[in-house]
Amino acid sequence: GAIFPKQPIKYNSELAFRYAIHRLNDDKSLLPETIVEYDVEYVSHHDSFETVRKVCSLLKAGVQAIFSPADFVSAAHIQSICDALDIPNIGRSAHEFSINVYPSKEYVNQAFIDVIRYLNWTRFGILHEKEYGIIDLHQILRSVQAEVHMRQVSRGSYLSILNDFKNKEIHNVIIDTSSDGISILLKNILQQQMNEYKYHYFFTSFDLETYDMEDFKYNFVNITSFRLVDIGDVAVKQILKDIENYGNHMFQSPDLSQNSRKSFSLESEPALMFDSVFVFAMGLQTLEQSHILDLYNVTCDKEIPWNGGLSLINYLNAVEWKGLTGPIQFKEGQRIQFKLDLIKLKQHSIVKVGEWTPHGHLNITDPSMFFDSGSMNVTLVVITILETPYVMMHYGKNFTGNERFYGFCVDILETISHEVGFGYILDLVPDRKYGAKDPESGEWNGMVAQLMKYKADLAVGSMTITYARESVIDFTKPFMNLGISILFKVPTSEPTRLFSFMNPLAIEIWIYVLMAYVLVSICIYLVGKISPIEWKYINPCDFNNITIGNQFTLSDSFWFTIGTLMQQSPDIYPRAFSTRIISSIWGFFSLIIVASYTANLAAFLTTERMINPIENAEDLASQTEISYGTLDSGSTMTFFRDSMIETYKKMWRSMDNKKPSAFTTTYEDGIRRVNQGNYAYLMESTMLDYIVQRDCNLTQIGGLLDTKGYGIATPKGSPWRDKISLAILELQEKGDIQMLYDKWWKNTDETCTRKSPSKQSKANALGLESIGITLLSFCFLYIKTYLHFKSGGVFVVLIAGILVAVAVALVEFWVNFRYNHTAKAVSVSDSLPGGRVALETNERTYIQPKRCFWIEIFEELRYASWCLNKPRRPELNRVCSKCKI
């Protein structure tokens, strides 16, 4: 008799049981003179009263063995009855009158311990639904030296516990749950995005191949398990086909449970049930050969044991056979001979990587599935995007496959493929985009979306490593470092003018110099008139025509000033201390002006002056005349969109609201708009460097706005990421990447010749339009000292000198005024022979001046304003020391 659960379950144990009985009766080779009959009862999982009642009903009907279900609660009640009545119980119990076809729990534990030791797990978690699962948790804890996190779970707690393991970075997990629990757990693993290469899940279920692993195949997540049934075996396949045919025939039978009327898949439980029936048949066959089997009905009421039960149990323990679950041998009711195939999820299927037996223990046949032993003979799907000079394309008919593509990134990919050891198929991404996240829908596009959907193994190109992309895909080490910069058209040169010689000094400086020239000339003239030292007698001994004069006439004053400015030697030399002060200050002023002008003259006439409207990103953000943009759906656009810096936020608002759109679909479109003028393009510095070296009409504005790198993208958890990263580091250390950069960026056949204003080894020739009428200016080029003229301090010195000179002139005038009016000589003389006059006595007498000092000053200035050389002064008369008047 057989006991099966009422509730619909996944196992097809009932169908396997019915087919095994059918096969025994149909094939007389095993029991030629015996027909095996059976009764089936259905019980609830946890209804112990109903279970006891159904078992007693079967015994009353005359059954000589009970095939119990895998449910441990029901099996315990069944086993208690069988032990009392000496009825063999063939199931999963471990008691006196029981045969456990399931592999011994002690050996199964050892198999899992051997795998854990082989993988060298030092830290892992265990998820189990109940304390009595397939493995003995306490035995595993005692046998391995590792940090173990054990969690008892239910169907509603999978998600929270997985999240806890993820936060604690527990990447190795043993899962000991029921069949239904595994299906829920797999969905939660996907939801938590724990299906990456760094995670390794070790399932205790022997039916891993029956689950849907489509979402786990292409992201290289490690999933390992054991299996009892080798579905690739020819005999197993034939039995599976026969069971399906038998099931189709039995669907019309009213005796068949609705639970078995499902699509059949050969799992461990149905296979064990099939083997259990044949183990019973073999034991019965041996018993019939040596004893006469006494069959009579056993009842639960009298509790009289069956006298043939002990013999049947002994013969069942002696059975050795190879069934669907491998070799079978028992010892004291426990199965001690079996073979467990170690299987692992590969990219396209589940494959066998080893096996475990009680005598040979663990034998790994494919170590590369756990540890990379070198290069793999695989072909990867690589997507890219056309971008000069990273990836370019031949459009000729003679180019096919990977030969169509060439460029910097293609060369790097080819080099890495040889270093790591893989082949590749290179193709373009369908939407021609790198990949950006839509802020509204949250969906990714471009190459990022292709990698997230596992439609490609690698993405190669000028793809920037960003936080947002790294959160959904993986990147290798960067093979190139860069930043965002501004591409702009080279500013136009100032138009050459006839009077370009005036450029070294600003127009206001020229006006100030002219005003200073006039002011100093007038001041020298007036001070010269006021100062008595500047007056002298023209004919000092002509008493009849006494005439005095001053060398600083108005015209002479202007000539003296311009002569000093032009570094000439005028024939007028100041005599008074006041006029000498003005002359000295004016000479110092002339030195500064001429030296500054001369120093700037060569630079202005030999260097082109550029009119550059912007110098950096701040200038770009603060103006509205020049529009600017970047590549659509690229990392540069994402940088401005997500930036928290106020300047970049302002620039993003301007670009986002610009009509027509400020964004471009390709770099070529952006470069074309820059060449049209009045447009700045924000792009990555490496691409910008390539462009400006080939188009001398374009230039880079400012420095880098950020720092980042280009990397090769892979799906999350890809095993190729680390291998390619190591290859990139090796290529960088050997200088191979730098040589490739020089090959594609600095090819002299393609670069243009650009004039560098900072490194001019030869001055440009000066044309007539530049030199104009400035031939006289080159006489100043002998001045070697460079004095940086930035402020009007020299004008302050000049004005201060003029004021000091005026003050000194007033002092000189006052001293002369007082001296001539303080005393006057009076002489008494006698006549000498010949008409000569002899001075006999000298006396000085004070004479009161006729006018005050300020009136005298006013009269002197009034006289000077006449701009004439009068022979006499208004009041003060000059006398010669050689003459007597």
Stockholm file with secondary structure:
# STOCKHOLM 1.0

chainA/1-885         GAIFPKQPIKYNSELAFRYAIHRLNDDKSLLPETIVEYDVEYVSHHDSFETVRKVCSLLKAGVQAIFSPADFVSAAHIQSICDALDIPNIGRSAHEFSINVYPSKEYVNQAFIDVIRYLNWTRFGILHEKEYGIIDLHQILRSVQAEVHMRQVSRGSYLSILNDFKNKEIHNVIIDTSSDGISILLKNILQQQMNEYKYHYFFTSFDLETYDMEDFKYNFVNITSFRLVDIGDVAVKQILKDIENYGNHMFQSPDLSQNSRKSFSLESEPALMFDSVFVFAMGLQTLEQSHILDLYNVTCDKEIPWNGGLSLINYLNAVEWKGLTGPIQFKEGQRIQFKLDLIKLKQHSIVKVGEWTPHGHLNITDPSMFFDSGSMNVTLVVITILETPYVMMHYGKNFTGNERFYGFCVDILETISHEVGFGYILDLVPDRKYGAKDPESGEWNGMVAQLMKYKADLAVGSMTITYARESVIDFTKPFMNLGISILFKVPTSEPTRLFSFMNPLAIEIWIYVLMAYVLVSICIYLVGKISPIEWKYINPCDFNNITIGNQFTLSDSFWFTIGTLMQQSPDIYPRAFSTRIISSIWGFFSLIIVASYTANLAAFLTTERMINPIENAEDLASQTEISYGTLDSGSTMTFFRDSMIETYKKMWRSMDNKKPSAFTTTYEDGIRRVNQGNYAYLMESTMLDYIVQRDCNLTQIGGLLDTKGYGIATPKGSPWRDKISLAILELQEKGDIQMLYDKWWKNTDETCTRKSPSKQSKANALGLESIGITLLSFCFLYIKTYLHFKSGGVFVVLIAGILVAVAVALVEFWVNFRYNHTAKAVSVSDSLPGGRVALETNERTYIQPKRCFWIEIFEELRYASWCLNKPRRPELNRVCSKCKI
#=GR chainA/1-885 SS CEEEESSCCSCCHHHHHHHHHHHHHHCTTTSTTCCCCCCEEEECTTCHHHHHHHHHHHHHTTCSCEECCSCHHHHHHHHHHHHHHTCCEEESCCSTTEEEEEECHHHHHHHHHHHHHHHTCSEEEEEESSSSCSSCHHHHHHHCCSEEEEEECCTTTHHHHHHHHHHTTCCEEEEECCHHHHHHHHHHHHHTTCCSTTCEEEECCSCGGGSCCGGGTTTTCEEEEEESCCTTSHHHHHHHHHHHHHHHHHTTCTTSCGGGCSCCCCCHHHHHHHHHHHHHHHHHHHHHHHSCCCCCCCCTTTCCCCTTHHHHHHHHHTCEEEETTEEEEEETTEEEECCEEEEEECSSSEEEEEEEETTTEEEESCGGGTSCCSCCCCEEEEEECCBTTTBEECCSTTCCGGGGEESHHHHHHHHHHHHHTCEEEEEECTTCCCCCBCTTTCCBCHHHHHHHTTSCSEEESSCBCCHHHHTTSEECSCSEEECEEEEEECCCBCCCCTTGGGTTSCHHHHHHHHHHHHHHHHHHHHHHHHCGGGEEESSTTCTTSCCEEESCCHHHHHHHHHHHHTTCCCSCCCCSHHHHHHHHHHHHHHHHHHHHHHHHHHHHHHSCCBCCSCCSHHHHHTCSSSEEECBTTSHHHHHHHHCCSHHHHHHHHHHHTCSSCSCBSSHHHHHHHHHHSSEEEEEEHHHHHHHHTTCTTEEEESSCSCCEEECCEECTTCTHHHHHHHHHHHHHHHTHHHHHHHHHHCCTTTCCCCCCTTCCSSCCCCCHHHHTTCGGGGGGTTCCCCCCCCSSHHHHHHHHHHHHHHHHHHHHHHHHHHHHHHCEEEEEEEECGGGCEEEEEEEEECCCCSSCHHHHHHHHHHHHHTTSCCSSCSSCCCCCTTCCC
#=GC SS_cons         CEEEESSCCSCCHHHHHHHHHHHHHHCTTTSTTCCCCCCEEEECTTCHHHHHHHHHHHHHTTCSCEECCSCHHHHHHHHHHHHHHTCCEEESCCSTTEEEEEECHHHHHHHHHHHHHHHTCSEEEEEESSSSCSSCHHHHHHHCCSEEEEEECCTTTHHHHHHHHHHTTCCEEEEECCHHHHHHHHHHHHHTTCCSTTCEEEECCSCGGGSCCGGGTTTTCEEEEEESCCTTSHHHHHHHHHHHHHHHHHTTCTTSCGGGCSCCCCCHHHHHHHHHHHHHHHHHHHHHHHSCCCCCCCCTTTCCCCTTHHHHHHHHHTCEEEETTEEEEEETTEEEECCEEEEEECSSSEEEEEEEETTTEEEESCGGGTSCCSCCCCEEEEEECCBTTTBEECCSTTCCGGGGEESHHHHHHHHHHHHHTCEEEEEECTTCCCCCBCTTTCCBCHHHHHHHTTSCSEEESSCBCCHHHHTTSEECSCSEEECEEEEEECCCBCCCCTTGGGTTSCHHHHHHHHHHHHHHHHHHHHHHHHCGGGEEESSTTCTTSCCEEESCCHHHHHHHHHHHHTTCCCSCCCCSHHHHHHHHHHHHHHHHHHHHHHHHHHHHHHSCCBCCSCCSHHHHHTCSSSEEECBTTSHHHHHHHHCCSHHHHHHHHHHHTCSSCSCBSSHHHHHHHHHHSSEEEEEEHHHHHHHHTTCTTEEEESSCSCCEEECCEECTTCTHHHHHHHHHHHHHHHTHHHHHHHHHHCCTTTCCCCCCTTCCSSCCCCCHHHHTTCGGGGGGTTCCCCCCCCSSHHHHHHHHHHHHHHHHHHHHHHHHHHHHHHCEEEEEEEECGGGCEEEEEEEEECCCCSSCHHHHHHHHHHHHHTTSCCSSCSSCCCCCTTCCC
//
